[in-house]
Amino acid sequence: MKIKPFFYLFLFGIISVSAYSQNVKLININQLNERIKNGKDSTYVVNFWATWCAPCIKELPHFEKLGAEYKSEKLAVLLVSLDFKSKLTSNVVPFVKRKNLKNEVFLLNESNPQEFIDRIDPSWSGSIPATLFIKNDKRKFVESEFTYEQLLTEYKKL
């Protein structure tokens, strides 16, 4: 019966680790807009990316750094994956854990790309990476890859 305490300790360890791992939540465009509208943060940087997009993956550390360095300024960095919903558990969640992403991560749960693209920004062609900067009533949409310096410059312009 000495196995029981070890088993419970092992089980507690697994539950504790999984509780602290990053969750990837499904979100539709209405929920994303509500998250921004009703959030407690004053500035939002919303990055649209995918696990299969090399330029997206290359710039993700810049968004992580920005989120960590400017958290005290009420900045929220939201990482919105455009991977297929069917890839959530097989690709997106393992990728987020492997990269140890700390910012909020979502998978966009929309079936009509053109509809959500137009609602995010009418000028968006749909290519990624793409980033939306929001502070109060100011919005700026940028459809390109960022270096950290470029990202910081856009953030500070708001």
C-alpha positions as a Python dict, from the first residue, in 0.01 Angstrom:
ca = {
    (1, 'M'): (0, 0, 0),
    (2, 'K'): (300, 234, -10),
    (3, 'I'): (225, 285, -378),
    (4, 'K'): (-90, 487, -305),
    (5, 'P'): (82, 801, -167),
    (6, 'F'): (327, 796, -457),
    (7, 'F'): (40, 757, -704),
    (8, 'Y'): (-147, 1055, -556),
    (9, 'L'): (168, 1266, -555),
    (10, 'F'): (231, 1171, -919),
    (11, 'L'): (-130, 1249, -1014),
    (12, 'F'): (-113, 1585, -832),
    (13, 'G'): (207, 1667, -1023),
    (14, 'I'): (44, 1595, -1359),
    (15, 'I'): (-264, 1801, -1272),
    (16, 'S'): (-49, 2090, -1145),
    (17, 'V'): (166, 2100, -1457),
    (18, 'S'): (-134, 2089, -1691),
    (19, 'A'): (-309, 2361, -1492),
    (20, 'Y'): (-18, 2597, -1550),
    (21, 'S'): (27, 2522, -1919),
    (22, 'Q'): (-98, 2772, -2174),
    (23, 'N'): (-452, 2718, -2295),
    (24, 'V'): (-550, 2786, -2654),
    (25, 'K'): (-909, 2899, -2667),
    (26, 'L'): (-1139, 2890, -2969),
    (27, 'I'): (-1270, 3236, -3047),
    (28, 'N'): (-1489, 3382, -3319),
    (29, 'I'): (-1466, 3737, -3449),
    (30, 'N'): (-1754, 3860, -3231),
    (31, 'Q'): (-1588, 3716, -2919),
    (32, 'L'): (-1255, 3869, -3017),
    (33, 'N'): (-1418, 4210, -3057),
    (34, 'E'): (-1589, 4167, -2717),
    (35, 'R'): (-1258, 4064, -2555),
    (36, 'I'): (-1102, 4386, -2681),
    (37, 'K'): (-1404, 4608, -2605),
    (38, 'N'): (-1459, 4478, -2251),
    (39, 'G'): (-1100, 4401, -2157),
    (40, 'K'): (-920, 4571, -1872),
    (41, 'D'): (-620, 4661, -2083),
    (42, 'S'): (-588, 4996, -2255),
    (43, 'T'): (-381, 4884, -2554),
    (44, 'Y'): (-415, 4571, -2766),
    (45, 'V'): (-173, 4423, -3014),
    (46, 'V'): (-352, 4143, -3201),
    (47, 'N'): (-126, 3926, -3414),
    (48, 'F'): (-273, 3690, -3675),
    (49, 'W'): (-44, 3395, -3743),
    (50, 'A'): (-34, 3020, -3812),
    (51, 'T'): (192, 2728, -3722),
    (52, 'W'): (268, 2669, -4093),
    (53, 'C'): (373, 3032, -4159),
    (54, 'A'): (753, 3071, -4134),
    (55, 'P'): (750, 3455, -4113),
    (56, 'C'): (483, 3432, -3841),
    (57, 'I'): (691, 3191, -3635),
    (58, 'K'): (999, 3408, -3682),
    (59, 'E'): (827, 3715, -3535),
    (60, 'L'): (643, 3546, -3244),
    (61, 'P'): (934, 3601, -3000),
    (62, 'H'): (906, 3976, -3069),
    (63, 'F'): (541, 3974, -2956),
    (64, 'E'): (637, 3773, -2647),
    (65, 'K'): (908, 4026, -2561),
    (66, 'L'): (674, 4322, -2617),
    (67, 'G'): (404, 4165, -2401),
    (68, 'A'): (648, 4097, -2116),
    (69, 'E'): (825, 4434, -2127),
    (70, 'Y'): (513, 4650, -2147),
    (71, 'K'): (264, 4453, -1936),
    (72, 'S'): (273, 4724, -1668),
    (73, 'E'): (144, 4972, -1929),
    (74, 'K'): (-179, 4774, -1959),
    (75, 'L'): (-79, 4616, -2289),
    (76, 'A'): (-243, 4292, -2395),
    (77, 'V'): (-85, 4095, -2677),
    (78, 'L'): (-336, 3853, -2829),
    (79, 'L'): (-201, 3584, -3061),
    (80, 'V'): (-476, 3463, -3294),
    (81, 'S'): (-392, 3148, -3489),
    (82, 'L'): (-551, 3102, -3830),
    (83, 'D'): (-477, 2729, -3838),
    (84, 'F'): (-771, 2503, -3917),
    (85, 'K'): (-987, 2422, -3614),
    (86, 'S'): (-911, 2051, -3675),
    (87, 'K'): (-542, 2127, -3603),
    (88, 'L'): (-606, 2270, -3255),
    (89, 'T'): (-495, 1967, -3051),
    (90, 'S'): (-255, 1814, -3303),
    (91, 'N'): (-62, 2127, -3407),
    (92, 'V'): (-151, 2450, -3227),
    (93, 'V'): (-153, 2339, -2861),
    (94, 'P'): (178, 2145, -2890),
    (95, 'F'): (335, 2439, -3077),
    (96, 'V'): (228, 2686, -2806),
    (97, 'K'): (366, 2460, -2533),
    (98, 'R'): (692, 2394, -2720),
    (99, 'K'): (747, 2767, -2778),
    (100, 'N'): (637, 2843, -2420),
    (101, 'L'): (415, 3131, -2534),
    (102, 'K'): (301, 3350, -2244),
    (103, 'N'): (64, 3588, -2424),
    (104, 'E'): (-302, 3490, -2466),
    (105, 'V'): (-338, 3249, -2757),
    (106, 'F'): (-658, 3188, -2951),
    (107, 'L'): (-756, 2987, -3257),
    (108, 'L'): (-999, 3173, -3479),
    (109, 'N'): (-1315, 2967, -3513),
    (110, 'E'): (-1467, 3108, -3831),
    (111, 'S'): (-1584, 2929, -4143),
    (112, 'N'): (-1588, 3221, -4388),
    (113, 'P'): (-1240, 3376, -4420),
    (114, 'Q'): (-1348, 3670, -4634),
    (115, 'E'): (-1611, 3771, -4379),
    (116, 'F'): (-1375, 3781, -4081),
    (117, 'I'): (-1095, 3938, -4289),
    (118, 'D'): (-1321, 4230, -4386),
    (119, 'R'): (-1439, 4272, -4027),
    (120, 'I'): (-1084, 4294, -3896),
    (121, 'D'): (-977, 4542, -4162),
    (122, 'P'): (-1128, 4603, -4507),
    (123, 'S'): (-780, 4661, -4654),
    (124, 'W'): (-652, 4319, -4542),
    (125, 'S'): (-575, 4088, -4836),
    (126, 'G'): (-580, 3788, -4601),
    (127, 'S'): (-205, 3725, -4598),
    (128, 'I'): (-21, 3664, -4273),
    (129, 'P'): (151, 3765, -4058),
    (130, 'A'): (-79, 4059, -3992),
    (131, 'T'): (-120, 4272, -3681),
    (132, 'L'): (-390, 4500, -3548),
    (133, 'F'): (-295, 4774, -3299),
    (134, 'I'): (-577, 4918, -3088),
    (135, 'K'): (-573, 5192, -2826),
    (136, 'N'): (-904, 5351, -2732),
    (137, 'D'): (-1056, 5464, -3065),
    (138, 'K'): (-730, 5439, -3261),
    (139, 'R'): (-678, 5135, -3483),
    (140, 'K'): (-388, 5056, -3711),
    (141, 'F'): (-361, 4745, -3925),
    (142, 'V'): (-27, 4626, -4063),
    (143, 'E'): (3, 4337, -4306),
    (144, 'S'): (371, 4243, -4280),
    (145, 'E'): (637, 4076, -4068),
    (146, 'F'): (799, 4278, -3787),
    (147, 'T'): (1142, 4301, -3636),
    (148, 'Y'): (1129, 4383, -3266),
    (149, 'E'): (1230, 4744, -3336),
    (150, 'Q'): (952, 4787, -3594),
    (151, 'L'): (696, 4633, -3359),
    (152, 'L'): (806, 4858, -3074),
    (153, 'T'): (787, 5165, -3299),
    (154, 'E'): (429, 5084, -3406),
    (155, 'Y'): (327, 5019, -3046),
    (156, 'K'): (473, 5349, -2926),
    (157, 'K'): (296, 5543, -3206),
    (158, 'L'): (-44, 5465, -3055),
}
